[in-house]
Amino acid sequence: FHIFCIMSMSIKSQVVKIEAVASSGNFSGDVRARYESKLSFRVAGKVSQRVVDVAARVRKGQLLARLDATDLQLNAAAAQAGLASAESDLSQAKFDYERFKQMHDKKLVSDIDFSNRETRYKLALSRFEQAKAQATVGENQAVYATLLADSDGVITENFAEVGQVINAGQPVMTLAREGEREVKISVPESRVDELKT
């Protein structure tokens, strides 16, 4: 388009361009954390305590919930007793092995008797290592009865109530981590092209 203006007997011309004006629109949506964690216990049990509710701001390492740890503590105690027993058996087997080794070196016992004592010692050592591992697992499981926040953030969902029995790995809470945010909106298909720019 050309616009002509007459001003004091002089004629000026100016070019006018037509450009598309960006349209605006309102969309409803949610602002949420970019990273969310579904938190769960590593062992099964009955929820005995929930310390925080939805919308609570938490810090990394903060207690969120707890399971009834009675059975886990009993298992840990049984594993410790098994370890003590295996340690006692190992001590006796080692003593017998060393005694028979000395007698074998002096040719006072047969090769078969010495071999039997050596095998018993190795077996006792193996049982001790197994009992030691079971005791460690028992101690870990007793610790797993507490659910701690894995980072700073806000609790956005709760899936378990006090008294509820849950499985290992079953989500108990959702923690929205602090930091980056995302906006999730629903746009009608007919208006998607408007947003590409």
N, CA and C of each residue as an Amber inpcrd file, in Angstrom:
protein
   591
   0.8460000  -1.1760000   0.0000000   0.0000000   0.0000000   0.0000000
   0.8860000   1.2310000   0.0000000   0.4530000   2.2240000  -0.6580000
   1.1490000   3.5070000  -0.6480000   0.1850000   4.5300000  -0.0780000
   0.7050000   5.3350000   0.8120000  -0.1260000   6.3950000   1.3810000
   0.4570000   7.7150000   0.8950000  -0.3860000   8.5020000   0.3770000
   0.0610000   9.8150000  -0.1190000  -0.4540000  10.8730000   0.8290000
   0.4280000  11.7560000   1.2160000   0.0310000  12.8520000   2.1030000
   0.3200000  14.1770000   1.4070000  -0.5900000  15.0410000   1.4900000
  -0.3660000  16.3650000   0.9180000  -0.1150000  17.3040000   2.0770000
   1.0730000  17.8590000   2.1060000   1.4330000  18.7580000   3.1930000
   2.0190000  20.0290000   2.5760000   1.4260000  21.0740000   2.8120000
   1.9080000  22.3730000   2.3370000   2.3640000  22.2980000   0.8920000
   1.5820000  21.7770000   0.1250000   1.8130000  21.7270000  -1.2920000
   2.9200000  20.7790000  -1.7070000   3.4280000  19.9520000  -0.7860000
   4.4200000  18.9640000  -1.2060000   3.8050000  17.5840000  -1.0380000
   4.1880000  16.6950000  -1.8710000   3.6230000  15.3500000  -1.8390000
   4.7090000  14.4040000  -1.3500000   4.3500000  13.5970000  -0.3460000
   5.2720000  12.5920000   0.1830000   4.6030000  11.2370000   0.0550000
   5.4240000  10.2290000  -0.1560000   4.8880000   8.8790000  -0.2540000
   5.5930000   8.0040000   0.7900000   4.8730000   7.0730000   1.3890000
   5.4310000   6.1760000   2.4080000   4.8540000   4.7810000   2.1870000
   5.7440000   3.7410000   2.3240000   5.3060000   2.3670000   2.1100000
   4.8560000   1.7970000   3.4520000   3.6980000   1.1610000   3.4770000
   3.1530000   0.5340000   4.6870000   3.1520000  -0.9700000   4.4600000
   3.7300000  -1.7060000   5.4140000   3.7710000  -3.1710000   5.3100000
   2.7040000  -3.7750000   6.2060000   2.1170000  -4.8500000   5.7450000
   1.1370000  -5.5740000   6.5510000   1.8340000  -6.8070000   7.1110000
   1.8570000  -6.9270000   8.4060000   2.4730000  -8.0820000   9.0660000
   1.4480000  -8.7570000   9.9580000   1.6410000 -10.0680000  10.1420000
   0.7360000 -10.8100000  11.0170000   1.0140000 -10.4240000  12.4610000
  -0.0200000 -10.1980000  13.1930000   0.1080000  -9.8870000  14.6210000
  -0.0490000 -11.1880000  15.3950000   0.9010000 -11.4500000  16.2880000
   0.8280000 -12.6830000  17.0720000  -0.4320000 -12.6850000  17.9120000
  -1.1480000 -13.7880000  17.8360000  -2.3610000 -13.8770000  18.6470000
  -1.9950000 -14.3760000  20.0350000  -2.8100000 -14.0660000  20.9730000
  -2.5690000 -14.5330000  22.3330000  -3.7080000 -15.4520000  22.7320000
  -3.4500000 -16.2380000  23.7150000  -4.4830000 -17.1530000  24.1710000
  -4.2470000 -17.5290000  25.6230000  -5.2600000 -17.9340000  26.2610000
  -5.1590000 -18.3910000  27.6420000  -5.3630000 -19.8930000  27.6870000
  -4.4750000 -20.5730000  28.3690000  -4.5720000 -22.0220000  28.5010000
  -4.4190000 -22.3730000  29.9800000  -5.1810000 -23.3300000  30.4070000
  -5.0160000 -23.7780000  31.7940000  -3.9620000 -24.8740000  31.8280000
  -3.2450000 -24.9600000  32.9410000  -2.1900000 -25.9710000  33.0480000
  -1.6720000 -26.0790000  34.4650000  -0.6330000 -26.8640000  34.5950000
  -0.0140000 -27.1000000  35.8970000   1.4620000 -26.7570000  35.8260000
   1.9490000 -26.1150000  36.8820000   3.3760000 -25.9090000  37.0370000
   3.8490000 -27.0050000  37.9780000   4.8150000 -27.7870000  37.5340000
   5.2920000 -28.9000000  38.3490000   6.7990000 -28.9950000  38.2670000
   7.3430000 -29.7570000  39.2190000   8.7900000 -29.9710000  39.2380000
   9.1890000 -30.7850000  38.0150000  10.3580000 -30.4750000  37.4660000
  10.8450000 -31.2300000  36.3070000  11.1690000 -32.6670000  36.7080000
  11.6520000 -32.8540000  37.9540000  12.0170000 -34.1900000  38.4230000
  11.2000000 -34.5450000  39.6550000  10.5210000 -35.6760000  39.5890000
   9.7410000 -36.1840000  40.7200000  10.1840000 -37.6140000  41.0170000
  10.1860000 -37.9610000  42.2950000  10.5830000 -39.3140000  42.7030000
   9.4130000 -39.9880000  43.4010000   9.1440000 -41.2180000  43.0030000
   8.1870000 -42.0480000  43.7360000   9.0010000 -42.7530000  44.8180000
   8.7460000 -42.4450000  46.0720000   9.5140000 -42.9930000  47.1800000
   8.8370000 -44.2420000  47.7240000   9.6420000 -45.2500000  48.0590000
   9.0960000 -46.5090000  48.5810000  10.0850000 -47.1290000  49.5570000
   9.5770000 -48.0410000  50.3650000  10.4220000 -48.8040000  51.2830000
  11.0940000 -49.9390000  50.5160000  12.2630000 -50.3540000  50.9870000
  12.9840000 -51.4560000  50.3370000  12.5780000 -52.8080000  50.9070000
  11.7350000 -52.7820000  51.9290000  11.2310000 -54.0220000  52.5310000
   9.7170000 -53.8980000  52.6920000   9.0570000 -55.0360000  52.8130000
   7.6130000 -55.0430000  53.0380000   7.3250000 -54.8600000  54.5220000
   6.1250000 -54.3720000  54.8360000   5.7460000 -54.2240000  56.2350000
   4.4870000 -53.3880000  56.3970000   4.1530000 -53.1390000  57.6590000
   2.9670000 -52.3610000  58.0170000   3.4010000 -50.9410000  58.3820000
   2.7700000 -49.9470000  57.7580000   3.1140000 -48.5550000  58.0290000
   2.6870000 -48.2220000  59.4600000   3.6520000 -47.8410000  60.2890000
   3.3390000 -47.5170000  61.6790000   3.2990000 -46.0100000  61.9300000
   3.9290000 -45.2380000  61.0380000   3.9720000 -43.7940000  61.2420000
   4.1860000 -43.0860000  59.9150000   3.4210000 -42.0190000  59.7050000
   3.6620000 -41.1350000  58.5630000   3.9240000 -39.7570000  59.1450000
   5.1050000 -39.2370000  58.9210000   5.5440000 -38.0070000  59.5710000
   5.1200000 -36.7620000  58.8100000   5.0110000 -36.8470000  57.4820000
   4.6770000 -35.6700000  56.6700000   3.4310000 -35.9330000  55.8370000
   2.7560000 -34.8460000  55.4800000   1.5680000 -34.9180000  54.6390000
   1.8510000 -34.2410000  53.2990000   0.8730000 -34.2850000  52.4160000
   0.9870000 -33.6330000  51.1190000   1.2120000 -32.1360000  51.3360000
   2.0620000 -31.5440000  50.5110000   2.4350000 -30.1260000  50.5210000
   3.5180000 -29.8010000  51.5460000   4.0180000 -30.8000000  52.2770000
   5.0940000 -30.5480000  53.2370000   6.4080000 -30.3380000  52.5030000
   7.1550000 -29.3320000  52.9040000   8.4920000 -29.0910000  52.3540000
   9.4620000 -29.8970000  53.2030000  10.3030000 -30.7120000  52.5380000
  11.2240000 -31.6080000  53.2530000  12.6580000 -31.3730000  52.8000000
  13.5760000 -31.7940000  53.6380000  15.0100000 -31.7030000  53.3510000
  15.5720000 -33.0910000  53.1300000  16.6420000 -33.1930000  52.3760000
  17.2910000 -34.4760000  52.1090000  17.6660000 -35.1380000  53.4300000
  17.3090000 -36.4320000  53.5590000  17.6110000 -37.1950000  54.7580000
  16.5520000 -37.1060000  55.8420000  15.5230000 -36.2960000  55.6330000
  14.4590000 -36.1370000  56.6330000  13.5720000 -37.3710000  56.6660000
  13.1580000 -37.7820000  57.8700000  12.2550000 -38.9280000  58.0390000
  10.8800000 -38.5820000  57.4940000  10.3530000 -39.4670000  56.6350000
   9.0320000 -39.2640000  56.0380000   7.9990000 -40.2360000  56.5940000
   8.4030000 -41.4990000  56.7630000   7.4800000 -42.5270000  57.2470000
   8.2930000 -43.6720000  57.8420000   7.6050000 -44.5410000  58.5680000
   8.2800000 -45.6450000  59.2420000   7.3770000 -46.8800000  59.2090000
   8.0110000 -48.0470000  59.0480000   7.3010000 -49.3260000  59.1300000
   7.4370000 -49.8900000  60.5330000   6.5230000 -50.7730000  60.8860000
   6.6700000 -51.5310000  62.1350000   7.8550000 -52.4720000  61.9380000
   8.9180000 -52.2310000  62.6940000  10.1690000 -52.9540000  62.4740000
  10.3460000 -54.1490000  63.4060000   9.3160000 -54.5510000  64.1270000
   9.4470000 -55.6420000  65.0940000   9.9810000 -56.9070000  64.4440000
   9.3560000 -57.3560000  63.3580000   9.7970000 -58.5870000  62.6940000
  11.1980000 -58.4300000  62.1040000  11.4720000 -57.2580000  61.5560000
  12.7990000 -57.0190000  60.9820000  13.8770000 -57.0550000  62.0590000
  13.5600000 -56.4930000  63.2300000  14.5190000 -56.5100000  64.3360000
  14.7210000 -57.9330000  64.8580000  13.6520000 -58.7260000  64.9040000
  13.7740000 -60.1270000  65.3150000  14.6350000 -60.9070000  64.3290000
  14.4360000 -60.6630000  63.0340000  15.2650000 -61.3230000  62.0200000
  16.7270000 -60.9280000  62.1640000  16.9740000 -59.6440000  62.4470000
  18.3450000 -59.1720000  62.6350000  18.9660000 -59.8290000  63.8690000
  18.1910000 -59.9590000  64.9570000  18.6930000 -60.5990000  66.1830000
  18.9810000 -62.0790000  65.9370000  18.1070000 -62.7500000  65.1810000
  18.3280000 -64.1610000  64.8610000  19.5840000 -64.3300000  64.0110000
  19.7840000 -63.4110000  63.0830000  20.9800000 -63.4740000  62.2350000
  22.2370000 -63.2380000  63.0690000  22.1660000 -62.3430000  64.0460000
  23.3090000 -62.1080000  64.9350000  23.5990000 -63.3350000  65.7810000
  22.5510000 -64.0190000  66.2530000  22.7400000 -65.2480000  67.0270000
  23.3630000 -66.3360000  66.1580000  22.9180000 -66.4290000  64.9110000
  23.5080000 -67.3870000  63.9800000  24.9740000 -67.0890000  63.7210000
  25.3040000 -65.8130000  63.6660000  26.6990000 -65.4140000  63.4710000
  27.5520000 -65.8080000  64.6720000  27.0250000 -65.5920000  65.8680000
  27.7680000 -65.9680000  67.0810000  28.0030000 -67.4720000  67.1260000
  26.9780000 -68.2460000  66.7650000  27.1110000 -69.7000000  66.7400000
  28.1440000 -70.1450000  65.7010000  28.0780000 -69.5580000  64.5230000
  29.0300000 -69.9060000  63.4630000  30.4490000 -69.5210000  63.8530000
  30.5920000 -68.4180000  64.5690000  31.9170000 -67.9860000  65.0150000
  32.4880000 -68.9650000  66.0420000  31.6280000 -69.4570000  66.9250000
  32.0530000 -70.4450000  67.9220000  32.4770000 -71.7530000  67.2330000
  31.6710000 -72.2080000  66.2650000  32.0060000 -73.4200000  65.5200000
  33.3210000 -73.2560000  64.7650000  33.5250000 -72.0880000  64.1900000
  34.7570000 -71.8080000  63.4560000  35.9570000 -71.8460000  64.3930000
  35.8040000 -71.2680000  65.5610000  36.9010000 -71.2510000  66.5260000
  37.3060000 -72.6790000  66.9140000  36.2940000 -73.5260000  67.1750000
  36.5770000 -74.9150000  67.5490000  37.2010000 -75.6830000  66.3760000
  36.6780000 -75.4800000  65.1670000  37.2030000 -76.1750000  63.9870000
  38.6400000 -75.7420000  63.6960000  38.9260000 -74.4760000  63.8980000
  40.2880000 -73.9820000  63.6750000  41.2530000 -74.5840000  64.6920000
  40.8120000 -74.6370000  65.9510000  41.6430000 -75.2340000  66.9990000
  41.9530000 -76.6980000  66.6760000  40.9120000 -77.4540000  66.2900000
  41.1000000 -78.8780000  65.9440000  42.0170000 -79.0240000  64.7200000
  41.8270000 -78.1770000  63.7270000  42.6500000 -78.2420000  62.5260000
  44.1270000 -78.0040000  62.8680000  44.3860000 -76.9540000  63.6390000
  45.7800000 -76.6440000  63.9920000  46.4110000 -77.7590000  64.8240000
  45.6260000 -78.3500000  65.7460000  46.1360000 -79.4520000  66.5650000
  46.4460000 -80.6780000  65.6950000  45.5310000 -81.0090000  64.7980000
  45.7530000 -82.1600000  63.9130000  46.8920000 -81.8930000  62.9270000
  47.0710000 -80.6320000  62.5290000  48.1810000 -80.2940000  61.6300000
  49.5220000 -80.5730000  62.3290000  49.6220000 -80.1640000  63.5730000
  50.8580000 -80.4280000  64.3150000  51.1000000 -81.9360000  64.4580000
  50.0350000 -82.6820000  64.7660000  50.1800000 -84.1360000  64.9110000
  50.4930000 -84.7810000  63.5640000  49.8990000 -84.2540000  62.4870000
  50.1510000 -84.7940000  61.1550000  51.6060000 -84.5580000  60.7490000
  52.1180000 -83.3590000  61.0780000  53.5230000 -83.0570000  60.7650000
  54.4660000 -84.0200000  61.4920000  54.0440000 -84.5050000  62.6630000
  54.8650000 -85.4470000  63.4470000  54.5160000 -86.8940000  63.1170000
  53.6330000 -87.0800000  62.1270000  53.2100000 -88.4130000  61.6750000
  52.4560000 -89.1810000  62.7710000  51.6980000 -88.4510000  63.6080000
  50.9270000 -89.0940000  64.6740000  49.4800000 -89.3790000  64.2630000
  49.0140000 -88.7500000  63.1750000  47.6580000 -89.0200000  62.6640000
  47.7500000 -89.3080000  61.1700000  46.7770000 -90.0120000  60.6760000
  46.7840000 -90.3780000  59.2530000  46.4180000 -89.1810000  58.3700000
  46.7190000 -89.3060000  57.1040000  46.3770000 -88.2640000  56.1370000
  44.8670000 -88.0540000  56.0550000  44.1230000 -89.1350000  56.1580000
  42.6560000 -89.0610000  56.0680000  42.0880000 -88.2810000  57.2480000
  42.5850000 -88.5570000  58.4680000  42.0910000 -87.8340000  59.6470000
  42.4210000 -86.3380000  59.5380000  43.6180000 -86.0440000  59.0800000
  44.0060000 -84.6400000  58.9290000  43.1630000 -83.9750000  57.8430000
  42.9340000 -84.6660000  56.7450000  42.1250000 -84.1360000  55.6560000
  40.6910000 -83.8600000  56.1220000  40.1370000 -84.7610000  56.9520000
  38.7880000 -84.5580000  57.4980000  38.7240000 -83.2980000  58.3580000
  39.7380000 -83.0660000  59.1930000  39.7720000 -81.8650000  60.0480000
  39.9260000 -80.6000000  59.2070000  40.7100000 -80.7060000  58.1620000
  40.8910000 -79.5490000  57.2690000  39.5780000 -79.2080000  56.5630000
  38.8550000 -80.2430000  56.1220000  37.5640000 -80.0330000  55.4640000
  36.5560000 -79.4310000  56.4300000  36.5280000 -79.9020000  57.6730000
  35.6150000 -79.3410000  58.6820000  35.9350000 -77.8680000  58.9460000
  37.2140000 -77.5520000  58.9860000  37.6170000 -76.1610000  59.2040000
  37.1490000 -75.2760000  58.0470000  37.3570000 -75.7260000  56.8100000
  36.9400000 -74.9480000  55.6450000  35.4160000 -74.7800000  55.6110000
  34.7040000 -75.8360000  55.9860000  33.2460000 -75.7800000  56.0390000
  32.7790000 -74.7910000  57.1140000  33.4140000 -74.8230000  58.2790000
  33.0670000 -73.8870000  59.3560000  33.3610000 -72.4450000  58.9390000
  34.4660000 -72.2500000  58.2140000  34.8120000 -70.9160000  57.7220000
  33.7620000 -70.4300000  56.7230000  33.3090000 -71.3080000  55.8540000
  32.2840000 -70.9650000  54.8770000  30.9580000 -70.6170000  55.5640000
  30.5650000 -71.4050000  56.5680000  29.3280000 -71.1230000  57.3150000
  29.4260000 -69.7890000  58.0560000  30.6100000 -69.4930000  58.5720000
  30.8090000 -68.2260000  59.2710000  30.6240000 -67.0520000  58.3050000
  31.2030000 -67.1500000  57.1140000  31.0630000 -66.0840000  56.1170000
  29.6000000 -65.9010000  55.7130000  28.8940000 -67.0190000  55.5640000
  27.4780000 -66.9590000  55.2170000  26.6750000 -66.2990000  56.3400000
  26.9460000 -66.6810000  57.5890000  26.2340000 -66.0940000  58.7290000
  26.5420000 -64.6080000  58.8560000  27.7630000 -64.2370000  58.5510000
  28.1610000 -62.8310000  58.6020000  27.3810000 -62.0140000  57.5700000
  27.2420000 -62.5660000  56.3760000  26.4750000 -61.8830000  55.3200000
  25.0040000 -61.7660000  55.7160000  24.4380000 -62.8300000  56.2880000
  23.0360000 -62.7920000  56.7150000  22.8250000 -61.7760000  57.8230000
  23.7940000 -61.6460000  58.7210000  23.6840000 -60.6520000  59.7940000
  23.7060000 -59.2410000  59.2220000  24.5290000 -59.0220000  58.2050000
  24.5870000 -57.7030000  57.5640000  23.2660000 -57.3870000  56.8820000
  22.7010000 -58.3690000  56.1810000  21.4050000 -58.1740000  55.5210000
  20.3330000 -57.8770000  56.5630000  20.3420000 -58.6090000  57.6810000
  19.3650000 -58.3800000  58.7460000  19.4570000 -56.9710000  59.3150000
  20.6730000 -56.4940000  59.5150000  20.8580000 -55.1270000  60.0100000
  20.3630000 -54.1110000  58.9930000  20.6790000 -54.3240000  57.7200000
  20.2330000 -53.4070000  56.6690000  18.7180000 -53.3540000  56.5920000
  18.0650000 -54.5060000  56.6650000  16.6140000 -54.5360000  56.5590000
  15.9540000 -53.8010000  57.7170000  16.5420000 -53.8760000  58.9020000
  15.9980000 -53.1330000  60.0390000  16.0950000 -51.6280000  59.7760000
  17.1700000 -51.1970000  59.1160000  17.3350000 -49.7780000  58.7690000
  16.3550000 -49.3790000  57.6690000  16.0440000 -50.2980000  56.7530000
  15.1480000 -50.0050000  55.6400000  13.7050000 -49.7790000  56.0900000
  13.4230000 -49.9380000  57.3700000  12.0730000 -49.7150000  57.8850000
  11.7700000 -48.2240000  58.0210000  12.7310000 -47.3700000  57.7210000
  12.4960000 -45.9290000  57.7360000  12.6190000 -45.3970000  56.3140000
  11.7200000 -44.4930000  55.9510000  11.7260000 -43.8800000  54.6300000
  12.2200000 -42.4470000  54.7850000  13.3220000 -42.1370000  54.0960000
  13.9330000 -40.8140000  54.1810000  13.8270000 -40.1050000  52.8330000
  13.7600000 -38.7770000  52.8740000  13.7340000 -37.9810000  51.6440000
  15.0800000 -38.1130000  50.9340000  15.0470000 -38.3640000  49.6250000
  16.2960000 -38.5210000  48.8750000  16.8400000 -37.1920000  48.3490000
  16.0590000 -36.1090000  48.5010000  16.5250000 -34.7790000  48.1070000
  15.5970000 -33.7420000  48.7340000  15.9790000 -32.4740000  48.6350000
  15.0960000 -31.3910000  49.0820000  13.9130000 -31.3090000  48.1310000
  12.7430000 -30.9540000  48.6580000  11.5870000 -30.8110000  47.7890000
  10.2850000 -30.7130000  48.5520000   9.2020000 -31.0230000  47.8450000
   7.8550000 -30.9410000  48.3970000   7.1350000 -32.2590000  48.1330000
   6.4190000 -32.7670000  49.1310000   5.6140000 -33.9830000  48.9660000
   4.3560000 -33.6110000  48.2000000   4.1330000 -34.2440000  47.0430000
   2.9820000 -33.9050000  46.1990000   1.8860000 -34.9660000  46.2110000
   2.2390000 -36.2000000  46.5780000   1.2300000 -37.2700000  46.6390000
   1.5580000 -38.1990000  47.7910000   0.5020000 -38.8030000  48.3440000
   0.6630000 -39.7910000  49.4000000  -0.1710000 -41.0070000  49.0300000
   0.4470000 -42.1880000  49.0320000  -0.2490000 -43.4050000  48.6120000
  -0.4810000 -44.3990000  49.7500000   0.0140000 -44.1220000  50.9510000
  -0.1010000 -45.0910000  52.0470000  -0.5630000 -44.4050000  53.3240000
  -1.3670000 -45.1170000  54.0760000  -1.8640000 -44.6260000  55.3610000
  -1.3160000 -45.4870000  56.4780000  -1.3210000 -44.9460000  57.6920000
  -0.8840000 -45.7020000  58.8670000  -1.7760000 -46.9280000  59.0160000
  -1.1600000 -48.0770000  59.2320000  -1.8900000 -49.3340000  59.3660000
  -1.9330000 -50.1490000  58.0840000  -1.6140000 -49.5320000  56.9820000
  -1.6360000 -50.2260000  55.6980000  -0.3930000 -51.1040000  55.5530000
  -0.5820000 -52.3260000  55.0470000   0.5300000 -53.2320000  54.7720000
   0.9420000 -53.0190000  53.3220000   2.2290000 -52.7850000  53.1180000
   2.7250000 -52.5080000  51.7780000   3.8310000 -53.4810000  51.3970000
   4.0500000 -53.6310000  50.1160000   5.1080000 -54.4860000  49.5910000
   6.3830000 -53.6770000  49.3890000   7.4860000 -54.3610000  49.3190000
   8.7580000 -53.7010000  49.0100000   8.6560000 -53.0740000  47.6270000
   9.0570000 -51.8260000  47.5010000   9.0340000 -51.1350000  46.2240000
   7.7130000 -50.4820000  45.8780000   6.6860000 -50.7000000  46.6780000
   5.3810000 -50.0800000  46.4160000   5.4750000 -48.5850000  46.7440000
   5.0880000 -47.6860000  45.8090000   5.1960000 -46.2500000  46.0800000
   4.4020000 -45.8380000  47.3160000   5.0290000 -45.0100000  48.1340000
   4.4010000 -44.5160000  49.3530000   4.1100000 -43.0180000  49.2310000
   5.0480000 -42.2820000  48.6380000   4.9050000 -40.8340000  48.4660000
   5.5900000 -40.4130000  47.1660000   5.1890000 -39.2300000  46.6630000
   5.8790000 -38.6190000  45.5330000   6.5450000 -37.3440000  46.0350000
   7.8240000 -37.2100000  45.7340000   8.5980000 -36.0320000  46.1340000
   8.9620000 -35.2400000  44.8890000   8.4760000 -33.9870000  44.8120000
   8.8450000 -33.0830000  43.7270000  10.1290000 -32.3790000  44.1440000
  11.1850000 -32.6020000  43.3820000  12.4860000 -32.0370000  43.7410000
  12.5340000 -30.5390000  43.4780000  13.3250000 -29.8680000  44.2770000
  13.5160000 -28.4470000  44.0760000  14.3820000 -28.2390000  42.8390000
  14.2430000 -27.0760000  42.2150000  15.0510000 -26.7780000  41.0390000
  14.1710000 -26.4590000  39.8490000  14.4800000 -27.0630000  38.7090000
  13.7820000 -26.7640000  37.4630000  12.2950000 -27.0840000  37.5450000
  11.4980000 -26.2810000  36.8330000  10.0550000 -26.4700000  36.7820000
   9.6140000 -26.6570000  35.3280000   8.4680000 -27.2920000  35.1550000
   7.8540000 -27.4510000  33.8390000   6.4220000 -26.9540000  33.9240000
   5.9060000 -26.4710000  32.7840000   4.5010000 -26.0810000  32.7030000
   3.8340000 -27.0490000  31.7410000   2.8030000 -27.6970000  32.2050000
   2.0710000 -28.6480000  31.3720000   0.7000000 -28.0430000  31.0690000
   0.4260000 -27.8280000  29.7640000  -0.8500000 -27.2460000  29.3580000
  -1.4990000 -28.1330000  28.3080000  -2.8070000 -27.9880000  28.1960000
  -3.5570000 -28.6860000  27.1510000  -3.9560000 -27.6580000  26.1010000
  -3.5650000 -27.9110000  24.8510000  -3.8530000 -26.9790000  23.7510000
  -4.7490000 -27.6960000  22.7550000  -5.8370000 -27.0350000  22.3340000
  -6.6800000 -27.6580000  21.3100000  -5.8790000 -27.8860000  20.0290000
  -6.1460000 -28.9740000  19.3570000  -5.3840000 -29.3430000  18.1510000
  -5.4550000 -28.2410000  17.0930000  -6.5480000 -27.5520000  17.0330000
  -6.7220000 -26.4990000  16.0130000  -5.8120000 -25.2990000  16.2820000
  -5.2220000 -25.1860000  17.4690000  -4.3960000 -24.0130000  17.7980000
  -2.9160000 -24.3810000  17.9910000  -2.5530000 -25.6170000  17.7390000
  -1.1700000 -26.0460000  17.9410000  -0.2160000 -25.2600000  17.0510000
  -0.6070000 -24.9910000  15.7910000   0.2750000 -24.2660000  14.8620000
   0.6200000 -22.8780000  15.3850000  -0.2660000 -22.2540000  16.1430000
   0.0030000 -20.9140000  16.7000000   1.1930000 -20.9230000  17.6540000
   1.4360000 -22.0580000  18.3020000   2.4830000 -22.1210000  19.3050000
   3.8520000 -22.4630000  18.7290000   3.9020000 -22.8920000  17.4850000
   5.1860000 -23.3040000  16.9010000   6.1630000 -22.1440000  16.8390000
   5.6680000 -20.9390000  16.5820000   6.5640000 -19.7650000  16.5090000
   7.1770000 -19.5040000  17.8460000
